[in-house]
């Protein structure tokens, strides 16, 4: 099986460029894209404010509804993609930024920025979140390389324990310097505040996705292990650093703009890998599309569940993601 994956990644001489296109744009993928577009349309017309009956309805439509739907799509792609890359690098299907402590490190970065700069700009908050995410993720990866764990089930548990410690530090600092309101806003991931002028940095996620797609083959080889990647001419350490940087950038941007979105990077990549294997280049479009659809559906539910009030989308994601995470853990335990 591993040999087949290596052959697929390195490429045979008789492979043609259009094969990748034919492999991606299947009937099922086209149907998935149509479903996501339909969810996007539903999201545009879901809300308490009557955009049809008010004089400024059209203006509010482009100020709030369009940015919110665009933010949903970009965030879903970002967190799902970050989860997939994390799983490849760690060679573990049960890890993602929520279960490695990356998102908690991003929150600590936001707290640090607020300590240094009383009224930071969105760019400054993003920079702090990305920097701390990178440092925290590298610490987690270095720990995995130094300590040989016998069971893959222990890896996400250790990551969540590390994340809990970092989250406690953030909470302590917030209480000490009276910043609890800022911390609580970050912990409750919600798209309610999204509007024009607040979400535009999320478009950087498109660049991140392009870079991941460009390095997809090397990232997939890195997912086969250091020895295999090195034997095929791939600089394993550089690819790990690159992957960590891309994960940190995606998580930092989302953390600064939206907040904490748990388990999205766990659910989507596992569903895709379950049916399509571990080829990152062919899976990336699927992961992006399903990530967009999953978070858009959760956001629609959050807006309609107790309308006219709104439930934070992180609550819906956390509930669904926790259940799926437990199911995956039990499934892995049975396979041992």
TORVO-854566 format. One record per residue (C-alpha): residue in three letters; x, y, z. Coordinates in steps of 0.25 Angstrom, whole numbers, plus 5000, padded with zeros to 4 digits. Layout:
residues N
+-----+------+------+------+
| res |    u |    v |    w |
+-----+------+------+------+
| ala |    X |    Y |    Z |
...
+-----+------+------+------+
***
This chain:
residues 336
+-----+------+------+------+
| res |    u |    v |    w |
+-----+------+------+------+
| unk | 5000 | 5000 | 5000 |
| unk | 5011 | 5010 | 5004 |
| unk | 5018 | 5006 | 4991 |
| unk | 5006 | 5010 | 4983 |
| unk | 5005 | 5023 | 4990 |
| unk | 5019 | 5026 | 4987 |
| unk | 5018 | 5023 | 4972 |
| unk | 5005 | 5031 | 4972 |
| unk | 5012 | 5043 | 4978 |
| unk | 5025 | 5042 | 4970 |
| unk | 5017 | 5040 | 4957 |
| unk | 5019 | 5030 | 4946 |
| unk | 5024 | 5034 | 4933 |
| unk | 5012 | 5031 | 4925 |
| unk | 5003 | 5040 | 4934 |
| unk | 4996 | 5051 | 4927 |
| unk | 4992 | 5065 | 4933 |
| unk | 4977 | 5063 | 4930 |
| unk | 4977 | 5051 | 4939 |
| unk | 4977 | 5060 | 4952 |
| unk | 4966 | 5068 | 4946 |
| unk | 4957 | 5056 | 4943 |
| unk | 4960 | 5050 | 4956 |
| unk | 4955 | 5063 | 4964 |
| unk | 4943 | 5067 | 4955 |
| unk | 4935 | 5055 | 4957 |
| unk | 4920 | 5055 | 4957 |
| unk | 4920 | 5053 | 4972 |
| unk | 4930 | 5065 | 4974 |
| unk | 4921 | 5074 | 4965 |
| unk | 4909 | 5070 | 4973 |
| unk | 4917 | 5074 | 4986 |
| unk | 4920 | 5087 | 4980 |
| unk | 4905 | 5090 | 4976 |
| unk | 4901 | 5086 | 4990 |
| unk | 4911 | 5096 | 4996 |
| unk | 4906 | 5107 | 4986 |
| unk | 4892 | 5104 | 4991 |
| unk | 4896 | 5105 | 5005 |
| unk | 4903 | 5119 | 5002 |
| unk | 4890 | 5124 | 4996 |
| unk | 4882 | 5120 | 5008 |
| unk | 4892 | 5126 | 5017 |
| unk | 4891 | 5139 | 5009 |
| unk | 4876 | 5140 | 5012 |
| unk | 4876 | 5135 | 5026 |
| unk | 4875 | 5145 | 5037 |
| unk | 4866 | 5153 | 5046 |
| unk | 4868 | 5166 | 5038 |
| unk | 4857 | 5168 | 5027 |
| unk | 4866 | 5171 | 5015 |
| unk | 4854 | 5171 | 5006 |
| unk | 4844 | 5180 | 5014 |
| unk | 4854 | 5190 | 5018 |
| unk | 4859 | 5202 | 5010 |
| unk | 4873 | 5199 | 5013 |
| unk | 4872 | 5184 | 5011 |
| unk | 4880 | 5183 | 4999 |
| unk | 4891 | 5191 | 5006 |
| unk | 4891 | 5183 | 5018 |
| unk | 4891 | 5170 | 5009 |
| unk | 4905 | 5174 | 5004 |
| unk | 4910 | 5180 | 5017 |
| unk | 4907 | 5168 | 5026 |
| unk | 4901 | 5156 | 5018 |
| unk | 4911 | 5155 | 5007 |
| unk | 4923 | 5157 | 5016 |
| unk | 4918 | 5146 | 5026 |
| unk | 4916 | 5136 | 5015 |
| unk | 4929 | 5138 | 5009 |
| unk | 4936 | 5137 | 5023 |
| unk | 4929 | 5124 | 5025 |
| unk | 4934 | 5118 | 5012 |
| unk | 4948 | 5123 | 5014 |
| unk | 4949 | 5119 | 5029 |
| unk | 4943 | 5105 | 5026 |
| unk | 4954 | 5103 | 5015 |
| unk | 4965 | 5108 | 5025 |
| unk | 4962 | 5100 | 5037 |
| unk | 4959 | 5087 | 5029 |
| unk | 4972 | 5089 | 5021 |
| unk | 4980 | 5092 | 5034 |
| unk | 4974 | 5079 | 5040 |
| unk | 4978 | 5071 | 5028 |
| unk | 4992 | 5076 | 5027 |
| unk | 4994 | 5074 | 5042 |
| unk | 4989 | 5059 | 5041 |
| unk | 4999 | 5057 | 5030 |
| unk | 5011 | 5063 | 5037 |
| unk | 5008 | 5055 | 5050 |
| unk | 5003 | 5042 | 5043 |
| unk | 4991 | 5042 | 5052 |
| unk | 4977 | 5044 | 5047 |
| unk | 4972 | 5048 | 5061 |
| unk | 4979 | 5061 | 5062 |
| unk | 4976 | 5075 | 5057 |
| unk | 4979 | 5090 | 5062 |
| unk | 4968 | 5087 | 5073 |
| unk | 4975 | 5074 | 5078 |
| unk | 4989 | 5079 | 5077 |
| unk | 4988 | 5092 | 5085 |
| unk | 4990 | 5101 | 5073 |
| unk | 4977 | 5109 | 5074 |
| unk | 4980 | 5111 | 5089 |
| unk | 4994 | 5116 | 5086 |
| unk | 4987 | 5126 | 5076 |
| unk | 4979 | 5131 | 5087 |
| unk | 4991 | 5133 | 5096 |
| unk | 4997 | 5141 | 5085 |
| unk | 4984 | 5150 | 5084 |
| unk | 4985 | 5152 | 5099 |
| unk | 5000 | 5156 | 5098 |
| unk | 4997 | 5166 | 5087 |
| unk | 4986 | 5172 | 5096 |
| unk | 4996 | 5173 | 5107 |
| unk | 5007 | 5180 | 5099 |
| unk | 4997 | 5188 | 5090 |
| unk | 4985 | 5194 | 5097 |
| unk | 4977 | 5195 | 5084 |
| unk | 4983 | 5186 | 5074 |
| unk | 4979 | 5186 | 5060 |
| unk | 4974 | 5174 | 5053 |
| unk | 4987 | 5172 | 5046 |
| unk | 4995 | 5173 | 5059 |
| unk | 4985 | 5162 | 5065 |
| unk | 4987 | 5153 | 5054 |
| unk | 5002 | 5154 | 5054 |
| unk | 5003 | 5151 | 5069 |
| unk | 4993 | 5139 | 5067 |
| unk | 5001 | 5133 | 5055 |
| unk | 5014 | 5135 | 5063 |
| unk | 5010 | 5128 | 5075 |
| unk | 5002 | 5117 | 5067 |
| unk | 5015 | 5114 | 5060 |
| unk | 5024 | 5113 | 5073 |
| unk | 5013 | 5105 | 5080 |
| unk | 5011 | 5095 | 5068 |
| unk | 5026 | 5093 | 5067 |
| unk | 5027 | 5090 | 5081 |
| unk | 5017 | 5079 | 5080 |
| unk | 5023 | 5073 | 5067 |
| unk | 5037 | 5073 | 5074 |
| unk | 5031 | 5066 | 5086 |
| unk | 5025 | 5055 | 5077 |
| unk | 5039 | 5053 | 5071 |
| unk | 5046 | 5052 | 5084 |
| unk | 5036 | 5043 | 5091 |
| unk | 5032 | 5030 | 5084 |
| unk | 5018 | 5028 | 5087 |
| unk | 5013 | 5013 | 5086 |
| unk | 4998 | 5017 | 5083 |
| unk | 4993 | 5028 | 5074 |
| unk | 4982 | 5030 | 5083 |
| unk | 4991 | 5037 | 5093 |
| unk | 4995 | 5048 | 5083 |
| unk | 4982 | 5056 | 5083 |
| unk | 4980 | 5054 | 5098 |
| unk | 4994 | 5060 | 5100 |
| unk | 4991 | 5071 | 5091 |
| unk | 4978 | 5074 | 5098 |
| unk | 4985 | 5074 | 5111 |
| unk | 4995 | 5084 | 5106 |
| unk | 4984 | 5092 | 5100 |
| unk | 4977 | 5092 | 5114 |
| unk | 4990 | 5097 | 5120 |
| unk | 4992 | 5108 | 5110 |
| unk | 4977 | 5112 | 5111 |
| unk | 4978 | 5113 | 5127 |
| unk | 4990 | 5122 | 5125 |
| unk | 4982 | 5131 | 5116 |
| unk | 4971 | 5132 | 5126 |
| unk | 4980 | 5135 | 5137 |
| unk | 4986 | 5146 | 5130 |
| unk | 4973 | 5151 | 5126 |
| unk | 4968 | 5151 | 5140 |
| unk | 4981 | 5158 | 5145 |
| unk | 4980 | 5169 | 5135 |
| unk | 4965 | 5170 | 5134 |
| unk | 4964 | 5165 | 5120 |
| unk | 4954 | 5154 | 5122 |
| unk | 4944 | 5161 | 5112 |
| unk | 4954 | 5160 | 5101 |
| unk | 4957 | 5145 | 5104 |
| unk | 4943 | 5141 | 5105 |
| unk | 4940 | 5148 | 5091 |
| unk | 4951 | 5139 | 5085 |
| unk | 4947 | 5126 | 5092 |
| unk | 4933 | 5128 | 5086 |
| unk | 4935 | 5126 | 5072 |
| unk | 4924 | 5134 | 5064 |
| unk | 4922 | 5140 | 5051 |
| unk | 4912 | 5150 | 5056 |
| unk | 4922 | 5162 | 5056 |
| unk | 4926 | 5159 | 5042 |
| unk | 4924 | 5171 | 5032 |
| unk | 4931 | 5179 | 5022 |
| unk | 4944 | 5184 | 5027 |
| unk | 4946 | 5172 | 5037 |
| unk | 4947 | 5160 | 5029 |
| unk | 4956 | 5164 | 5017 |
| unk | 4969 | 5157 | 5023 |
| unk | 4962 | 5144 | 5021 |
| unk | 4965 | 5144 | 5007 |
| unk | 4979 | 5141 | 5010 |
| unk | 4974 | 5127 | 5012 |
| unk | 4973 | 5126 | 4997 |
| unk | 4988 | 5128 | 4996 |
| unk | 4991 | 5118 | 5007 |
| unk | 4983 | 5108 | 4999 |
| unk | 4990 | 5110 | 4986 |
| unk | 5003 | 5108 | 4994 |
| unk | 4998 | 5095 | 5000 |
| unk | 4994 | 5090 | 4986 |
| unk | 5007 | 5094 | 4980 |
| unk | 5015 | 5086 | 4991 |
| unk | 5004 | 5075 | 4992 |
| unk | 5013 | 5064 | 4987 |
| unk | 5024 | 5067 | 4997 |
| unk | 5015 | 5068 | 5008 |
| unk | 5009 | 5055 | 5005 |
| unk | 5023 | 5049 | 5005 |
| unk | 5026 | 5055 | 5018 |
| unk | 5013 | 5048 | 5023 |
| unk | 5020 | 5035 | 5020 |
| unk | 5031 | 5037 | 5030 |
| unk | 5044 | 5043 | 5030 |
| unk | 5052 | 5031 | 5025 |
| unk | 5043 | 5029 | 5013 |
| unk | 5043 | 5044 | 5010 |
| unk | 5058 | 5046 | 5011 |
| unk | 5060 | 5033 | 5002 |
| unk | 5052 | 5040 | 4991 |
| unk | 5060 | 5053 | 4992 |
| unk | 5050 | 5061 | 5000 |
| unk | 5056 | 5070 | 5011 |
| unk | 5047 | 5065 | 5022 |
| unk | 5051 | 5076 | 5033 |
| unk | 5048 | 5087 | 5023 |
| unk | 5035 | 5082 | 5019 |
| unk | 5031 | 5080 | 5033 |
| unk | 5034 | 5095 | 5036 |
| unk | 5027 | 5099 | 5023 |
| unk | 5015 | 5091 | 5027 |
| unk | 5015 | 5097 | 5041 |
| unk | 5016 | 5111 | 5036 |
| unk | 5004 | 5109 | 5027 |
| unk | 4996 | 5103 | 5038 |
| unk | 5000 | 5114 | 5048 |
| unk | 4996 | 5124 | 5037 |
| unk | 4982 | 5119 | 5035 |
| unk | 4979 | 5117 | 5049 |
| unk | 4985 | 5130 | 5053 |
| unk | 4976 | 5138 | 5043 |
| unk | 4964 | 5130 | 5047 |
| unk | 4966 | 5132 | 5062 |
| unk | 4968 | 5147 | 5060 |
| unk | 4956 | 5149 | 5051 |
| unk | 4946 | 5139 | 5056 |
| unk | 4951 | 5132 | 5069 |
| unk | 4952 | 5117 | 5073 |
| unk | 4945 | 5107 | 5064 |
| unk | 4947 | 5093 | 5070 |
| unk | 4948 | 5080 | 5063 |
| unk | 4945 | 5085 | 5048 |
| unk | 4959 | 5081 | 5044 |
| unk | 4957 | 5067 | 5050 |
| unk | 4943 | 5064 | 5044 |
| unk | 4945 | 5067 | 5029 |
| unk | 4959 | 5061 | 5027 |
| unk | 4955 | 5048 | 5033 |
| unk | 4942 | 5047 | 5025 |
| unk | 4950 | 5050 | 5012 |
| unk | 4962 | 5041 | 5016 |
| unk | 4952 | 5030 | 5019 |
| unk | 4947 | 5029 | 5005 |
| unk | 4958 | 5035 | 4997 |
| unk | 4971 | 5031 | 5004 |
| unk | 4983 | 5040 | 5008 |
| unk | 4987 | 5047 | 4994 |
| unk | 4987 | 5062 | 4998 |
| unk | 4987 | 5067 | 4984 |
| unk | 4974 | 5060 | 4980 |
| unk | 4968 | 5061 | 4994 |
| unk | 4970 | 5076 | 4996 |
| unk | 4958 | 5081 | 4987 |
| unk | 4949 | 5071 | 4994 |
| unk | 4954 | 5076 | 5008 |
| unk | 4952 | 5090 | 5004 |
| unk | 4938 | 5088 | 4998 |
| unk | 4933 | 5079 | 5010 |
| unk | 4939 | 5089 | 5020 |
| unk | 4931 | 5100 | 5014 |
| unk | 4919 | 5092 | 5014 |
| unk | 4920 | 5087 | 5028 |
| unk | 4923 | 5101 | 5035 |
| unk | 4912 | 5108 | 5026 |
| unk | 4902 | 5097 | 5030 |
| unk | 4906 | 5099 | 5045 |
| unk | 4905 | 5114 | 5044 |
| unk | 4891 | 5113 | 5038 |
| unk | 4886 | 5104 | 5049 |
| unk | 4892 | 5114 | 5059 |
| unk | 4884 | 5125 | 5053 |
| unk | 4871 | 5118 | 5053 |
| unk | 4871 | 5109 | 5065 |
| unk | 4866 | 5120 | 5075 |
| unk | 4863 | 5131 | 5065 |
| unk | 4863 | 5143 | 5067 |
| unk | 4875 | 5140 | 5076 |
| unk | 4888 | 5133 | 5071 |
| unk | 4895 | 5122 | 5076 |
| unk | 4911 | 5123 | 5074 |
| unk | 4915 | 5114 | 5063 |
| unk | 4926 | 5108 | 5072 |
| unk | 4915 | 5102 | 5081 |
| unk | 4910 | 5094 | 5069 |
| unk | 4923 | 5090 | 5064 |
| unk | 4928 | 5086 | 5077 |
| unk | 4916 | 5077 | 5080 |
| unk | 4916 | 5070 | 5066 |
| unk | 4932 | 5069 | 5066 |
| unk | 4933 | 5063 | 5080 |
| unk | 4923 | 5052 | 5077 |
| unk | 4930 | 5049 | 5064 |
| unk | 4944 | 5050 | 5071 |
| unk | 4939 | 5039 | 5081 |
| unk | 4934 | 5030 | 5070 |
| unk | 4947 | 5031 | 5063 |
| unk | 4955 | 5028 | 5076 |
| unk | 4946 | 5016 | 5078 |
| unk | 4948 | 5011 | 5064 |
| unk | 4963 | 5012 | 5065 |
| unk | 4962 | 5004 | 5078 |
| unk | 4955 | 4993 | 5071 |
| unk | 4964 | 4992 | 5060 |
| unk | 4976 | 4990 | 5069 |
+-----+------+------+------+
***
